């Protein structure tokens, strides 16, 4: 007898299979989302960088209708809680391939066996297994001291190490006093001094493309021969920035290059800074704002008025820092406020600058750099362009005249400001300045 399966059972079986399939798909989706979420949190824990969105970013995340009106940097800029973690990932450990076209150099005398022994003892240090003991660090420092005491006779031995274009990372060697072996060798040259030392430092400057090395060499050469090597310094910075713009310095923080232009540049470097603003907006405007005698202020005004996007916004923020010393900067800010050119995002930073907040490049590449800590100090990291900087809040020490001048600038902006939120921020900053001035007078 032939048995037949009822049609109703077939339909029920098919529906049941579809239901089970849908349930499996739902479970699989939940598992995948959980895995991705766990992976994200594991990545955050592993990198050690905790980031907090600024006010503009938080507003963008909270409302799906707002992000389109905010500048790109409202999404890109993040306040980094752990500055050291950011700096650690923004400087590659491998230096072997970071170089430019090697200029013709004069050969140095061959190093003596004793000098090679001293240099060899310094370079045989091993930080890969365990931290150095205090005794090991002291022995290494003594070896470096002996090398320096040899004077110009040590220069050929130092040169033999530097021309290899390799390095030893000392960031795990607390107590040595240097971030790397090359940094130690360059400092030894500065201590030795003399024409042989200067000649070798100039050769390295013409070859290296490591931003911290260029900053160190610029400082050392300027200390030994003020003004004599400015042209070579500017050329090294210019060529290295061109390499970075082509993507050849991937991973390197070019902040030391802009700090070098700011410190040793002048009117002849303004063009380089203007050309770099589209790529490194904050670094460029910080350097322009801090050029001696206000030489960069006309460029800041022009960039704020004529540039587009984040470049003009960053320039306008920098005008807030220099307005106290420049009537032209103040007049430009008033006109920008009257025209309603910028979003609240950029004006909030500008208002903070008018209240006394200042911005600095985090990595200057210099040996004696110290970054302040304490309440109100904020550090920032821009992922796409690898810019790292920090801000210091307004501190005491403003004279009554400076406070009154800031209040006068704020009053001019309040009179033309079109945004209620920014007008309120200006009023709050004004009140804070006057309150601080009264407290200083009472003390």
HELIX and SHEET records of a PDB file:
HELIX    1   1 UNK A    7  UNK A   47  1                                  41    
HELIX    2   2 UNK A   55  UNK A   62  1                                   8    
HELIX    3   3 UNK A   67  UNK A   69  5                                   3    
HELIX    4   4 UNK A   73  UNK A   76  1                                   4    
HELIX    5   5 UNK A   83  UNK A   89  1                                   7    
HELIX    6   6 UNK A  113  UNK A  123  1                                  11    
HELIX    7   7 UNK A  134  UNK A  149  1                                  16    
HELIX    8   8 UNK A  151  UNK A  154  5                                   4    
HELIX    9   9 UNK A  155  UNK A  162  1                                   8    
HELIX   10  10 UNK A  181  UNK A  192  1                                  12    
HELIX   11  11 UNK A  194  UNK A  207  1                                  14    
HELIX   12  12 UNK A  211  UNK A  224  1                                  14    
HELIX   13  13 UNK A  230  UNK A  245  1                                  16    
HELIX   14  14 UNK A  255  UNK A  264  1                                  10    
HELIX   15  15 UNK A  267  UNK A  269  5                                   3    
HELIX   16  16 UNK A  270  UNK A  276  1                                   7    
HELIX   17  17 UNK A  281  UNK A  289  1                                   9    
HELIX   18  18 UNK A  292  UNK A  294  5                                   3    
HELIX   19  19 UNK A  297  UNK A  306  1                                  10    
HELIX   20  20 UNK A  309  UNK A  322  1                                  14    
HELIX   21  21 UNK A  323  UNK A  325  5                                   3    
HELIX   22  22 UNK A  327  UNK A  339  1                                  13    
HELIX   23  23 UNK A  344  UNK A  354  1                                  11    
HELIX   24  24 UNK A  400  UNK A  416  1                                  17    
HELIX   25  25 UNK A  420  UNK A  442  1                                  23    
SHEET    1   A 5 UNK A  51  UNK A  52  0                                        
SHEET    2   A 5 UNK A  77  UNK A  80 -1                                        
SHEET    3   A 5 UNK A 378  UNK A 382 -1                                        
SHEET    4   A 5 UNK A 387  UNK A 392 -1                                        
SHEET    5   A 5 UNK A 358  UNK A 361 -1                                        
END                                                                             
